């Protein structure tokens, strides 16, 4: 396929590119830009972090799971392009030197790119911005001090390029397999998906990328969704918030900060900044993972899933989409178009339990929305990931809560119902008993928080 983009400020046109060639491999093998490192090759360590800019802004992403066609019409900067063309260092590079932020140096290029992207965007929450970059030598204190020292410096002009100088029509098919499609609209996507129902749909590639880099799978035919701007729209009215399937998780996080802050706080721990900048809400829902963190929150909010096949649209509650492990109610050629959430008073709490606080897979993720009227439970929506082969609603627990006085009595009444709803498995993340105990404790935590008790799980008391 033929694509065009900016690389460190220079126009690049590539012909005959394989649709699933990763940006990391191309940079190192074809361009000799070896500052971008290969660490985990699955989007966890941040050693391969690069900066991507377009009309929507600038973000740090993982080059190891970024396919080259996703760069079409954008601007890419590697660590080699963070300094000025004359060699003048970027403020974050100078600060890393001054504050001794590097030891072995392997992770340093990724840190520098993440810091430069945050610096450009005015993001001074350095702990969050650097959560996706792992260092095993220096420790984070001098790196964070470097980020703080550079924060007040102006953004260099040479980092403000966003797209190639030439027009950027859709990428052209011309080269080796896999066969690819790059629709511009949801209408185009609907027709292509119907004619090619076996093609793999790729939005952010934070999941599919690992099929290629870790499972070494060949994908004979793919459909890139990232050029469908109408799938990236958020539409709000007095009754509903409709989120297009192509909306990235960093945008969902910003949206939820005002609507449902507990959901936003969970998303802050969801992957890393690099992953959230690429992953989409539609992709997370559609892949059907039993440990995905979005579905429990969406189920607790009573969200509706919108599916499309050609001009035929259907909708269903999010919980109805999941039929069994690895099986969803989606027909060949059908795709997720949007998720809509009814506007409501915020009663949602989302609790993510994982071995590592940041960017780790949940052992248990519970979402609770319990409404109380005149001191009694009026309604309850409770859903979990990590407790079954699918994201699952706790119907028996909900039934035990409704009508009970809101307090310890309600929690006790629901005690045995947990085992009616869930028979979790034991694995490397948690035992079945631990998962059930954690789920029960999350309901207690919800009650205590609702009654005004402090329940900060990161606070250590003597």
N, C-alpha and C positions, 0 to 999 in steps of 0.2 A: 504494500500500500504506500501511497505518497502522502507525506505530511510536511507541514512547515511550522516552525516556532522560533523563538529567540533563545539562544544559548549564551549566557553571560554577555548579553548586549548585541550579539551578532545574529543575523538572519541565517537560519539553517533550513534547507529543504532536503528531505530524505526520500529516496525512491526504493520501492521494493522492500519495505520494512515488514517483517512478520508482525502480525497483529498482537501477539502475546510476547514479544520481546520486551524485557523489563528495561526501564530507564537506567537502573544501576548497571546492568550488564553492558548496555550500549555505551554508557559514559566511560567505563573502565576499559572495555575491550576495543571499542572503535575510536574513541576520542582521546584515550590516554589520560583522562581526568580521574586519577586514582585517589584524589583527596576524599572522594565519596567512598566510604568503606563498606565492605560487606561483613556484617556481624551475624545476626540471627537469621537474616534473609526471610523474615516473616512479619516485619513491622513492629517489633517489640523494643529493640535496643536503641534505635535512633542514630546509629553510626552512619546510615546512608541518607540522612536528612538533606533534602534540597528545598529550594524556595521556588514556588510557582505563583505567577501573577497573571491576572486577566482583568476584565472589566468589573469583576466582583470583588477584587481585592487581592491581597497577598497572603499566602499561608505556607507554613512549613509542612512538608509531606515526606513520606518514606519512599525513596526511589526504588527500593527492592520489590515493592508490590505495586508500582506505578507503571502501567504499560505505555509504551511510546505513543500510540495513537491518542491517549488521553492528553497529550501535550499539544495537540494540533491547535494552532491559533493562540497559544499562550506564550509566556516568557518563563524560562527556566534559568535559575542561577544555582551554581554549585559553590562549594567553598572557595574554588579558584576565582570566582567572580564576585566575591564579597568585597575585596579590596578594590581600590580605584585602578583604572587602566595604567596609571603611572606608578602603581605600587603603593600609594598611600593607604595605610591600614584603615579599616572601618573602626569606629569607636569601640565596638565590642571586642575586636581582635586586639587592639591596644590594651584594653582593660584586662583581658585574659593574661596578657604578658605581665602587666603591672601587678596583678593580684595573684600570680602564680597559680592560675586555674588549670594547668596542664601538667601531667606527669608522664605516663607512657605515651600519651598523645593519640592513641588510636581513636578514642571517642571524641577528641577535641573538634575535628571538622564538623561533626554533627551538632555539637553544642553551639559552635559559632554560628552556623546557619540558623538554628532555632532562635538563638539570641538576636540575630540580625532581623529575622522576621518579626519577632516580638517588638524589637526596637522600632521598626518601621511602622507597626500598627499601634504604637503607644501603649502596649500591654506591659504593665509593671508588676503583674502577679507572676513573679519569676518562678516560684515553686511549681505552679501549674504549667507555665510555658515550657519548663524543662523536665516535666515528669516523664516525658517520652524519650529522654536521653539518659542512658545508663553509663555510669562511671564506676570503675572498680578500684581506682588508684587514689585519685586526689581527694575524693569526697566532695560534697556539693557546696560546702561553705565558701571556699574561695571562688568558685564558679558563680554562685549567687552574688557574692560581693562584686565581682566583675560586672555582672548584669546591672546591678544597682549603680555602680560608678558610671556606666555608659548611658544610663537611662535619660539623663538630661541633655545629652549631646544631640545636635541636629542630625536629621536623616540625610545621608549623602545623596546627592542628585542622581548619581549613576545607578541607584537601585530602583528608580521609579519607572522603568520600562514595563509595559504590560502586554504588548502583542507585537507580532512582526509588522514591518513597515508595509508589506504587501497585503492585498486582500486575502482572506482565509476562507475559501469555499470549503465544503465538506471534503474530508480526506478521500483520496481516490484509491480504488482497488486496483493494484498493479503489483503483483509480486507473489511470493510463496504463500502457502496455506498458513494459518486458517483463513477461510473466507470470512469477511467481516462486513458489517453494516454499521452506519453511523447516522441514524435518523436525526432530523432537526426538530421535529415536533412529535407530540404524542400521537397525532393522527398518522404520521409516517410510521412511527413505531408499531401502531396497531396493525397496519397492513403488512409490514415486514414480519412481525412476530407470527401472524396468522399463516403466512406463506412459508415460514421457516420455524416451525414449532420446536424443533430440536436444538436450535441455536441457543448458546449460553448468553444470558443477558448480563452485562457488566456495567455497574454504576460506578462505585468507588474502588472496586477490586480489592478491598481489604479482606474479603473471604476468598474470592476466586483467585486472587493473586497467589495464595498459598497452594491452590490446586496445581499451579504451574511450578512454583519454586520448591515446594516440599514434596508434593505427590508426583511431580514430574508428569502430569497429565497432558496429553495432547487435546486441544480444543479445536475440532474441525471447523466450527462455525461460531462466530460470536456477534453479538449486537451491543455496541457501545451506546449507553444511554446519556452520557454526560453532556451531549449537545442539545438535548431536549429541554429548552428553557422553560416550557410550560409545565414540566414535571418538577421544576424547582421553585414554584410559586407557593406562597403562604397567603391565604385569603381568610380574613376575619370579618365576621358580622356579629350582631347582637346575640345570636344563638349558637354559633359554631365557629370553630377554628379548623380550617381545612389545610392540611399540610401535604404538599406534593410529594410523591414517592422519591423524587430526586433531591429533596432537601437534605443537606448534610447535617451531621449530628452536632457540629459546632453551632449551626443556626438554630437547631431545635433547642439546644442548651440556652441560648440567648432568649429565645421565645419563652421558655418555661420559667425563666427567672422571675418574671412578673406574674405568670399565670399559676404555676405550681412549683414553688421554690424547692420543695423536697425532691421532686423529680429532677430539677436542674442540678441539685447537689449530687444526686446519683450519677447523672451524666458527666459531671466534672471528673468522676473516677472511671468513666467508661472509656476504655482505651487510653490513648494519649492525645495531645493536641494534634499530632500528625495524623492519627487515625480518625479523629473526629472531623478533621478538615476534608477527608475523603469519603468516609462511610456515610451511607444514606439511610434514612429511616425506612424507606421502602425495602431496601435490600435486607436490613436487619429483620424486618417482619417476614419477608418472603422466604428467607432461607430456613425458617422453621426450627431454629436451634432450641432445644429444651432449656438451654442456659443463657439465652439471649435476655438482656436486661430491659429492653424496651417493652416487649409484649405484656409483662405483668403490670406495668404502670398504665399502659393503654387500656388493658382489660379493666383495671380498677376504675378508670375514668369513663368507662362505657363507650369507648371509641368504636367507630365504624370503619371497616375496610372497604375501599372502592376498587373493584376489579374491572378490567376491560378486555374484550375480545372483539376486534374490528370496531363496529359501531354499537355493539351490545355491551351494556354496562350492568353490573349487579353489585350489590352491597350486602354486607353481613357484619354482625358483631365480630370484633377481632378474635374473641375466644372460639368462635365457630370455625375459623379458618384452619385450626390445628386439629387434625383427625387422629393421627397416631405418630409415633416416632418416624421422622423422615417423610411424613405424608401430609400434604396440605390440600385444601379444597381449591385447587387452581388447575384449570384445564390446559392442555397443550395449546400454546399460542396466546394464552391469557396472561396479563401482567397486572401488577399492582399500580394503580394510577394515583391514589391518594389515601390518606387517613384523616378522618374528621373526628374532632373531639367536641362534645357538647360543652358550652360554657356553663360553669358551675362555681358555687362557692368552694374555696379551696379546703377540702378535707383530706387531701391525699398526702400520704407519707410513704416513702419508698426506702426500704432498708436493704442495702447490699452487704452481704457477708462474704469476705474473701480472705485468703491467707495473706496477700499483700494488699495494702490499702489502695494504692493507685494502679490502674490499668491491669487488673487481674481478672481472671474468669471467676464468676460467682460460685461459691458452694451453694448458697441460697440467696435468692433475691425475692423479697416480699413487698407487695404493694397493697395498701389499705386505704379505703375511702368509706368511712362509717359516719352516717348521719344520725344525729340525736335530736329528738324533739320531746319537750316536757320531761326530760330526764331519762327517757327510754330510747333504745336503739330503734330508729325509724327504718333504716335500710343499711345494707352493708354490701360492699363489693371488695373481695379479697382475692388476689391472684399471686401465683408463685412461679418462679423459674428455678430449676434445680431440684424439684421435688417429684417430677414425673417425666415421662418420655416426651411431653409437650408442655408448653406454658399452660398452666391449668388454674381454673378458678376453684376456690374452696367453698363449694356450694353447701356442704353439710355444716361447716363452721358458720357460714353466713346465716343459715336457717336457725341455728341455735342462738345466735346473737339477737336477731330481730325480735322486738317486743320485750326484751329484758332491760331492767334498770342498768344504765351505763355505769359500770363499776366492776369491782372484783367478781360480783355474781355472774356477770355476763361472760367473763373470761373463764370462770370455773365451769359454767354451763356448756361451754364449747370444748372443754378439755378432750373428751373422748372422740369428738367429731373429727379431729385432725387425722386420725388413723382411718376414718371412713373415706376421707378425701384423698389421702396420699399414702403410698407405700414406696418411699424413696429408696434408691439403691445406695450401696456403699461403694465408694471409689477412692481415688487418691486425694480427693479434695475434702471428703467428709464421710462419716459413716451414716447409715440410715437413721440410727437413734439420735445422732448429733443433729441431723437435719430436722427431724421432727421436733426435738427440743428447741432448736433455734427458731423454728416457725412459731411455736407456742410463745416463746419469749418475745418475739416481735409483736405479737398482739398485746402482750403486757406492756411493752415499750410504747406502743401507740396509745394505750389507755393513759399511761403515766404522763406522756407528753401532752395529751389532750387536757389533762387535769393540771397542767402547769409545772410538772416536775422537770428538772434538768436531766437529760439523758445523753450527754455528750460521750460517745464511745471512745473518743480520743483523749479524754481527760483522765489523768491518773491521780487517784486520791490515796493518801496514806491510810 
